[in-house]
């Protein structure tokens, strides 16, 4: 083989390696998961999203696509307060008017109830990266048919916008502290989005990794084998049961993130546990329960057994069992008023709106009042670990 042929073969192999090294769209790396990132769009379905104004959004080859038509916006159903938001977008032509809403309300003009980070080559006053009607960005026009990247940070009244790696806006505004993220299509040519990711900010630790300070053990009445709770390798470890371990503090609206591992002792056993919130003190297993059970039927992860990990027990099963036994998984729970959403390993599996009459018993009513957070020891076969437990309370409704 000639030197030229060898060089050409080497270039082809190197190109293949570089292409395969590109991360898949609408996924999270292990590093992103460890940092607390979640996907707002799974790259396939409309789960977790709701059209706020009539219009058609389609998922096509890993992109969320808005076609030409009248003004419309697509709202994520879970509110957010303090966060970093990443999103990639592509305009099909230079004449495009679109945007990303943050902290907007369901009703009214989302540009005014919250903020619109503009995607716009047509408007001289509010160009790309501007906060429409508030602050102009330093960005110019963007090339069509190329992917562009936003990184938007909203932390208190501080809002920062980075476009394609360059800071284009840095301002302070206190109009909205919490609200919805949305995608806008106004007019012009088509626009596409992908890799819509969010990392909550301001989470505080509920577990120091050393002892059970800030937690209280609660045994079930008449339990023959009470659980054993202790700290092992920087995690809260529990064996046996039934019983619970609850926080001394109470929480109403919050973002909660933690890692958990269900330690199965054999292939047929799938440890059963859960994480309760908005419960009553000293009343084990009270409140809403985010289930932990990595079992599914017929080899199909969309067929969760007993609501599945991330399912809201007795309310909504997980749409997919994402996690597996004997491996730590990442759990994110957002509770805001009647709305509850759960992500497992960064993928949203539950999207629940509690329409029941308000009351104090979450098993029978919509409980909006503050309550304890507790870890569950389900039965004598219980064997689990919990670590990196962190929470951020959301602004009042």
C-alpha positions, 0 to 999 in steps of 0.5 A, a space after each residue: 500500500 502506498 504512503 498516500 493510501 495509508 494516509 487516506 486510510 488513517 484520515 478515514 479512521 480518525 474521522 470515524 473516531 471523531 464522529 463517534 465521539 460526538 455525544 448523541 443529541 438529547 442525552 446527558 453524559 455521566 458528568 452532566 448527571 452528576 452535576 444535576 442536569 435533567 432533560 426537558 425534552 427527551 428527543 422523542 415525545 411531547 411528554 412534559 410539554 403543553 401547547 399554550 397557543 394553538 399550533 403544531 410542534 413536531 419531533 423529527 429526527 431528534 429535533 423539536 420542530 415548529 412549522 410556519 403558521 401563526 404565533 404559538 408557544 410550547 410550555 414545559 409544564 414544570 415551573 422553574 426558579 433558579 437554573 442554568 438552561 442550555 438549548 440548541 436551535 437552528 433557523 432554516 432561513 435568515 428571516 426567523 422570529 422565535 425565542 425561549 421563554 423563562 419564568 413565564 406565567 400560563 396566562 397573559 403575555 409570556 414576554 411580560 409575565 416572565 422573560 423572552 430570550 429572543 431568537 430573531 434576525 428580523 428585529 433591529 431593536 430586540 436581536 438574538 439574545 435580547 430580553 424582549 422589552 427589557 435589555 438588548 443583547 450585544 449579539 448580531 445576526 446569526 447564520 441560518 442552517 447552523 446549530 447555535 447554542 444558548 446557555 441562560 442562567 437565571 439566579 435570583 434577579 440576575 440573568 445572564 445569556 451566553 450565545 455560542 460561547 460568548 456572553 451577550 447579556 448580563 443584567 438584573 431584573 426582578 419581574 419574575 422569580 418563578 415560572 415556566 420555560 417555553 419555546 416560541 414561534 412567531 413568524 418567518 421560516 421554520 425553527 428547530 430545537 434540541 438538547 434542551 437541558 436544565 440544572 437547578 441552582 441553589 440546592 442545599 444539602 440535607 445529609 452531611 455524609 457523616 451521620 444522621 444529623 437532621 433526620 429522625 427514625 420512625 418505626 412502623 407500628 407493630 413492626 417485627 423487624 425494625 429497620 437499621 439506618 446508618 451511614 456507610 461509605 458516605 451514604 445513608 444505608 438501610 436494611 430490614 424494615 418496615 419503617 422510615 427516616 424523616 427530615 426534621 424540617 418541612 417543605 412545601 414547594 421544592 426541587 429535590 435531588 438525590 442518588 439512590 441504589 437498590 441493592 438486590 440480593 438475587 436476580 428475582 428480587 427487586 427491592 421495594 422502597 420510596 421517597 415520601 414528601 409533604 407528609 406528617 411528622 412521626 407518621 411513617 409513610 405519609 404524604 406523596 410517595 415517589 416509588 423506588 422499584 426497578 422491576 418491569 414486565 416482559 422485558 419491556 421497561 415501559 411496563 412498570 411493576 408497582 408504579 416503577 421507579 419514579 412513579 407516583 404511587 397510587 397516582 401515576 406509574 412511571 412511563 418508563 423504568 429507567 434505572 436498574 438494581 445495584 446501580 446508583 441512579 439520579 432522582 429529581 423531584 419537583 413539587 410546586 402546588 398541585 404539580 409534581 414531576 419526577 426525573 430518573 437519570 435525567 429523563 422525566 418519567 412522571 408528570 402529575 397534576 393533583 386535581 383532588 380537593 385540597 386537604 392534609 392527607 395526600 393519600 386522599 386529598 391534594 396536599 399543598 401544605 409543607 410536610 416532612 421528607 422521608 426515606 422508606 424501609 419497606 420490608 425485611 428484604 430492604 437494602 438501599 443506599 441514599 446519598 447527595 440529598 439536596 433541596 432548594 425551596 421554590 418561591 411562594 405561589 
